[in-house]
């Protein structure tokens, strides 16, 4: 059975902002509830049918991930550029009525569905869909190939307002349904220059792979507060709405068999590459660098540095580590000295390739591919294990 493709025309869809010449699979727009269940892809439900509902219920395909964006029918239809968008959330109500767990997402576009529209969306969720498991509020991703003049990046002031609004609604949901429900993506805290919430605020990090709480868990992993890595399928800051499914939510394979993957019960006791006295550089996206640099400083190691990789390939506000490409990594490495160790997070590779089709063999320096979590990074830097507490004991 073929993948059910998307017939919406969302201006903010990242796939519309890809350059030409990439592998064909990256241009596939899916709106398939089966991939929502299997990989966490978000579906708008505009192609959902009664037969689909019956299958989801009978086979208990739960949880599903639904793109909400706005609860106002007219606003949602306008954002999706699909008249069915006005009514397709009726399927969300039906899914919840039959006990299907649903995780929602709202991609905020400045001047489109933020401000008063966002307030109405939150009120609509509270009134109509209080059984939702959670709602991720994420910023739109823009590349230099964007052709929609109405789309722009959030300002720092807008990001601050969004964080404040989300936290106000968390208090409302906590009083009304006993949980915070709605969470702002890590990128908003970085853009607003606001400290990340405490671990307990994330209520178990259920939306970790959607960019909610990744930075906080990375810090906890790196410091030794967590015993195992926290759901690194999508990787560190990999979430961009509408990003290519292949190499985005598909399972990662680089470094999967190095012994550094920390999702299991086994303790880590490995070293990656030659140690000696070679200085170490950690390659990461610009957002990732802002989280990792303070952690590296806690080691007191003058031989370890962080190298932020600016994303010239996509440009725009693309700063997540998961969308780093080989051309940009190669440019960054070309300016770095030979003879050093270079650690590359596996989240930017899928089936051994970057999104631009290059591989690590195309890079001007040898790199060591490391799983994208704090425990693996600390182990790669220090070659030691440490005693950690399980996630539920961290607050």
FENTAJO-V619059 format. One record per residue. N is the residue number from 1. OMEGA is omega in whole degrees, -180 to 180 (* if undefined). D_FIRST is the distance of its C-alpha to the first C-alpha in Angstrom with 1 decimal. Layout:
BEGIN
n={N	N}
omega={OMEGA	OMEGA}
d_first={D_FIRST	D_FIRST}
END
This chain:
BEGIN
n={1	2	3	4	5	6	7	8	9	10	11	12	13	14	15	16	17	18	19	20	21	22	23	24	25	26	27	28	29	30	31	32	33	34	35	36	37	38	39	40	41	42	43	44	45	46	47	48	49	50	51	52	53	54	55	56	57	58	59	60	61	62	63	64	65	66	67	68	69	70	71	72	73	74	75	76	77	78	79	80	81	82	83	84	85	86	87	88	89	90	91	92	93	94	95	96	97	98	99	100	101	102	103	104	105	106	107	108	109	110	111	112	113	114	115	116	117	118	119	120	121	122	123	124	125	126	127	128	129	130	131	132	133	134	135	136	137	138	139	140	141	142	143	144	145	146	147	148	149	150	151	152	153	154	155	156	157	158	159	160	161	162	163	164	165	166	167	168	169	170	171	172	173	174	175	176	177	178	179	180	181	182	183	184	185	186	187	188	189	190	191	192	193	194	195	196	197	198	199	200	201	202	203	204	205	206	207	208	209	210	211	212	213	214	215	216	217	218	219	220	221	222	223	224	225	226	227	228	229	230	231	232	233	234	235	236	237	238	239	240	241	242	243	244	245	246	247	248	249	250	251	252	253	254	255	256	257	258	259	260	261	262	263	264	265	266	267	268	269	270	271	272	273	274	275	276	277	278	279	280	281	282	283	284	285	286	287	288	289	290	291	292	293	294	295	296	297	298	299	300	301	302	303	304	305	306	307	308	309	310	311	312	313	314	315	316	317	318	319	320	321	322	323	324	325	326	327	328	329	330	331	332	333	334	335	336	337	338	339	340	341	342	343	344	345	346	347	348	349	350	351	352	353	354	355	356	357	358	359	360	361	362	363	364	365	366	367	368	369	370	371	372	373	374	375	376	377	378	379	380	381	382	383	384	385	386	387	388	389	390	391	392	393	394	395}
omega={-177	175	177	-175	-176	175	169	179	-178	-179	-175	-179	-176	-179	176	-175	177	174	177	172	176	180	-170	-176	-178	-178	-180	174	178	171	-167	-178	179	176	174	179	-173	-171	-178	174	180	178	178	-179	179	177	-180	-177	177	178	177	179	180	-180	180	-178	-176	-179	179	178	-172	7	170	-178	-172	173	-179	178	175	177	175	-175	-178	180	-179	178	-180	180	-179	-173	-178	-177	178	178	-179	-173	-171	176	173	178	176	178	-180	179	-180	179	-179	172	177	177	-178	174	-175	178	173	174	-177	177	-178	179	-178	-178	174	176	-177	179	177	178	178	178	179	178	178	178	179	-177	-170	-174	-177	180	178	180	180	177	178	176	-172	178	175	175	180	173	179	179	178	-180	-179	-176	-178	-178	178	178	171	169	177	180	178	178	177	180	180	178	180	-180	179	-179	175	178	174	179	179	179	-180	178	-171	-175	175	177	-172	173	-171	-176	177	179	180	-179	180	179	177	179	-178	-176	178	-180	178	178	176	-175	-176	-179	-176	173	176	176	-178	-178	-180	-175	176	176	-179	178	180	-178	-179	179	177	178	-179	178	-176	-177	-179	-179	179	-177	-179	178	-173	171	-175	-178	-179	174	-171	-180	-179	-169	170	-176	180	177	-176	-180	178	-176	180	177	177	-178	-179	176	-177	178	-178	-178	-178	-175	179	-179	-168	-178	-178	-177	-175	177	178	176	-177	174	-179	175	180	-179	178	-179	-177	174	-175	175	178	178	-180	176	-176	175	-180	-179	-178	177	-173	-177	178	179	179	-180	-180	-180	-177	-177	179	-178	180	179	177	179	177	179	178	-177	176	-177	177	-180	-180	178	-178	-178	-179	-177	-177	180	171	179	-176	-178	-180	177	179	179	180	-179	-179	180	-178	-178	174	176	177	173	180	-179	-178	179	-175	-176	-179	179	173	-176	176	-177	169	180	179	175	179	179	179	177	180	-177	-178	177	175	179	175	-178	-174	175	-172	172	-174	180	-180	180	179	180	179	-179	-172	-178	-178	173	179	179	-177	176	175	-175	-175	180	-178	178	*}
d_first={0.0	3.8	6.7	8.8	12.0	15.5	17.8	20.9	23.6	25.3	28.3	28.2	24.7	25.4	22.7	25.0	27.8	26.5	28.6	27.5	26.8	24.6	21.6	18.7	16.4	19.1	18.8	15.3	15.9	13.3	14.1	11.4	13.1	10.9	12.2	15.4	15.7	14.7	16.6	18.8	17.4	19.1	17.6	19.9	18.4	19.0	15.5	15.7	16.2	18.1	15.1	13.8	17.3	17.6	14.7	16.2	19.5	18.9	17.0	19.4	17.1	20.2	21.3	19.3	20.6	21.6	23.3	26.3	28.7	31.0	31.4	33.5	31.3	33.0	32.9	29.2	28.3	30.5	29.0	25.4	26.7	24.6	26.5	23.7	24.7	27.9	26.5	23.1	25.0	25.6	22.3	23.9	26.8	24.7	22.9	26.3	27.9	25.6	26.4	23.3	24.6	24.0	25.2	26.0	26.7	29.2	29.5	33.1	34.1	37.9	39.4	36.1	35.1	37.8	41.2	41.7	38.0	37.1	39.8	38.4	34.9	36.3	38.4	35.4	33.4	36.6	37.1	33.6	31.4	33.8	31.4	29.3	29.3	30.2	30.1	30.1	32.2	31.4	32.9	31.1	30.6	32.3	32.4	35.0	32.5	32.3	33.4	33.8	37.6	37.2	35.5	37.7	38.1	39.7	43.3	44.8	46.5	43.2	41.6	44.6	44.3	40.6	41.5	44.4	42.4	39.6	42.4	44.1	41.0	40.5	44.0	43.2	40.0	41.9	44.6	42.3	39.4	40.8	38.6	38.3	34.7	34.6	34.9	35.6	33.9	36.1	36.4	38.3	40.9	41.3	41.6	44.1	45.9	45.8	45.7	42.5	42.8	43.8	41.2	41.8	40.9	37.2	37.0	35.1	33.2	30.0	28.8	30.0	26.8	27.0	30.4	32.4	35.2	34.1	37.6	39.4	37.5	38.0	41.7	41.8	40.1	42.4	45.5	44.8	44.2	40.7	40.2	36.5	34.3	32.5	28.7	28.5	24.7	25.0	28.5	31.7	31.5	28.0	26.8	26.6	24.7	22.1	22.6	20.0	17.3	17.7	21.2	21.5	19.7	18.0	20.2	23.4	24.7	28.2	31.1	28.8	31.0	34.4	35.5	35.8	32.6	34.3	31.7	32.9	36.2	38.0	40.7	40.6	43.3	42.3	43.5	41.5	43.3	47.1	49.1	52.7	54.1	51.4	50.7	47.1	45.0	41.9	39.5	37.7	36.7	39.4	38.3	38.0	41.5	43.0	41.9	42.5	45.9	47.8	46.3	47.5	50.9	51.3	51.3	54.5	53.3	54.6	52.6	49.2	48.0	44.9	43.7	41.8	39.4	39.5	36.2	37.4	34.1	32.5	35.8	36.2	36.1	33.6	35.4	32.8	32.8	29.0	29.1	32.0	31.5	33.2	35.5	37.0	37.4	39.1	41.4	42.4	43.0	45.1	47.5	47.7	50.2	49.4	49.9	48.3	45.3	42.3	39.7	36.2	33.7	30.4	28.5	28.9	27.1	23.5	23.0	26.7	26.6	27.8	26.0	28.2	27.1	30.4	31.0	34.0	35.6	36.1	38.2	42.0	42.6	41.2	39.1	38.2	34.8	35.2	32.8	32.9	34.9	38.6	39.3	38.0	39.9	43.1	42.7	42.2	45.3	47.5	46.2	47.1	45.5	46.8	47.0	44.6	44.0	40.7	39.0	40.1	43.7	43.5	44.8}
END
